[in-house]
């Protein structure tokens, strides 16, 4: 599957966007792996573990082991809360923006100042479901003025495969949420 084959969803994620300075460049794959902050490594690993365990917890729930299932679910929620707190420390308010859309290949966000096509940026994405954070690089591919602000499109240029999977799960979660909301509106 190529990058362009992933779909995007309209959703507001908190992100940090840092334009690379003069003389800075997007790191090689090896340099990128070494550069990822420990909090983002832990978030990625926890998110990967959560994905595998959810199916097993579902099985437990159906096997009349509800007490054990509830206990494990509560422990998972506690860990997610601690992880969320740890990741919130990585958020820089001076670099904060909000996405309009996101997917596993690109995102768009709103900025007060214009960006330039081709600009290289360092990104931190903070996801609520699954609870995680992603550290990556991107390149600005488009800018549109909107009511005195700018919609900026960014394609990822350095993104771990596991984080791509997290973005796919997050996009699917948002899509399911929208479908449930529409179904409820139709029923009312």
C-alpha positions in Angstrom: 0.0 0.0 0.0 1.4 3.4 -0.9 1.1 6.5 1.3 -1.6 8.0 -1.0 -3.9 5.0 -0.4 -4.7 5.9 3.2 -7.9 7.9 3.9 -8.1 10.9 6.1 -10.9 11.8 8.6 -12.0 15.2 9.8 -11.0 15.4 13.5 -9.3 17.7 15.8 -6.0 16.4 17.3 -3.7 18.5 19.3 -0.3 18.7 17.5 3.0 20.5 17.8 4.5 21.8 14.5 8.1 23.0 14.5 9.6 24.3 11.2 13.2 23.0 10.7 15.7 25.8 11.1 18.5 26.8 8.7 21.0 24.0 8.4 18.6 21.5 9.9 17.5 18.6 7.7 15.1 15.6 7.9 17.2 12.8 9.5 18.0 9.5 7.8 15.9 6.5 9.0 18.7 5.4 11.4 19.1 8.9 12.8 15.3 9.3 13.1 15.1 6.0 15.1 17.7 7.3 17.6 16.2 10.8 17.8 12.6 9.7 18.9 12.1 10.9 22.5 11.6 8.1 25.1 8.1 9.2 25.9 7.0 8.6 22.3 8.8 5.2 22.1 6.9 4.1 25.2 3.6 5.5 23.8 4.1 3.5 20.6 4.9 0.3 22.4 1.9 0.7 24.8 -0.4 1.4 21.9 0.9 -1.7 20.0 0.4 -3.9 23.1 -3.2 -2.5 23.7 -4.1 -3.5 20.1 -3.3 -7.1 20.7 -4.7 -7.3 24.2 -8.1 -5.8 23.3 -9.2 -8.9 21.4 -8.2 -11.2 24.2 -10.1 -9.1 26.7 -13.1 -9.3 24.5 -12.8 -13.1 24.6 -12.6 -13.1 28.4 -15.7 -11.0 28.6 -17.7 -13.6 26.6 -16.3 -16.5 28.7 -18.0 -15.5 31.9 -14.8 -14.1 33.3 -16.3 -10.7 33.7 -14.6 -9.9 37.0 -11.1 -10.6 35.6 -12.0 -8.7 32.4 -13.2 -5.7 34.3 -10.1 -5.7 36.5 -7.7 -5.9 33.5 -9.7 -3.2 31.8 -9.4 -0.9 34.9 -5.6 -1.6 35.0 -5.3 -0.7 31.4 -7.2 2.6 31.9 -4.9 3.5 34.8 -1.8 2.9 32.6 -3.4 5.0 29.9 -4.1 7.9 32.3 -0.4 7.8 33.4 0.8 7.6 29.8 -1.5 10.6 28.9 0.0 12.6 31.7 3.6 11.7 30.7 2.8 12.6 27.1 1.2 15.9 28.0 4.6 17.0 29.3 5.9 16.7 25.7 3.4 19.3 24.4 4.9 22.7 23.7 2.1 25.4 23.8 4.2 27.7 21.6 4.1 25.1 18.8 0.5 23.9 19.4 -2.0 23.7 16.5 -5.1 21.6 15.9 -5.7 19.3 13.0 -8.6 19.7 10.6 -8.0 16.2 9.1 -5.5 13.4 9.7 -4.7 10.0 8.3 -1.8 7.6 8.0 -0.1 9.6 5.2 -0.9 13.2 5.9 -2.7 15.8 7.9 -4.0 19.3 7.7 -3.9 21.9 10.4 -4.9 25.6 11.0 -2.2 28.2 11.5 -2.3 31.9 12.1 0.8 32.5 9.9 1.4 31.1 6.4 3.8 28.2 5.9 5.7 27.7 2.6 5.2 24.8 0.3 8.1 22.4 0.7 9.0 23.5 4.2 10.2 20.6 6.4 8.5 20.3 9.8 9.0 18.2 13.0 5.6 17.0 14.3 4.2 15.7 17.6 0.7 14.3 17.4 -1.3 13.7 20.5 -4.0 11.1 20.1 -6.9 10.4 22.5 -8.0 7.1 21.1 -6.0 5.0 21.1 -4.2 7.0 23.8 -0.8 7.7 22.2 1.6 10.2 20.8 3.5 10.2 17.6 6.8 11.9 16.8 7.5 12.3 13.0 8.6 14.6 10.2 6.7 16.0 7.3 6.8 18.3 4.3 4.3 21.0 3.6 2.5 20.2 0.4 -0.3 22.9 0.3 -1.6 26.1 1.9 -5.0 27.6 1.7 -6.1 30.9 3.2 -9.3 30.5 5.3 -10.9 33.5 7.1 -7.5 35.2 7.8 -5.9 31.9 8.9 -4.2 29.2 6.9 -5.0 25.5 6.3 -1.7 23.8 6.0 -1.3 20.3 4.4 1.6 18.1 5.5 2.7 14.7 4.1 4.7 12.6 6.5 8.3 12.0 5.4 9.6 10.1 8.5 7.1 8.0 10.4 7.5 4.6 12.1 5.5 1.7 10.7 4.0 1.1 14.1 2.9 4.7 14.4 1.3 4.5 10.9 -0.8 1.6 12.3 -1.8 3.7 15.3 -2.9 6.5 12.9 -5.0 4.0 10.9 -6.7 2.7 14.1 -7.3 6.3 15.3 -8.8 7.2 11.9 -11.0 4.1 12.0 -12.1 5.0 15.5 -13.1 8.5 14.4 -15.0 7.1 11.4 -16.9 4.6 13.6 -17.7 7.4 16.0 -19.2 9.5 13.1 -21.2 6.5 11.9 -22.6 5.8 15.3 -23.5 9.5 15.6 -25.3 9.5 12.3 -27.2 6.3 13.2 -28.4 7.9 16.4 -29.5 11.1 14.6 -31.5 9.0 12.1 -33.1 7.0 14.9 -34.2 10.3 16.6 
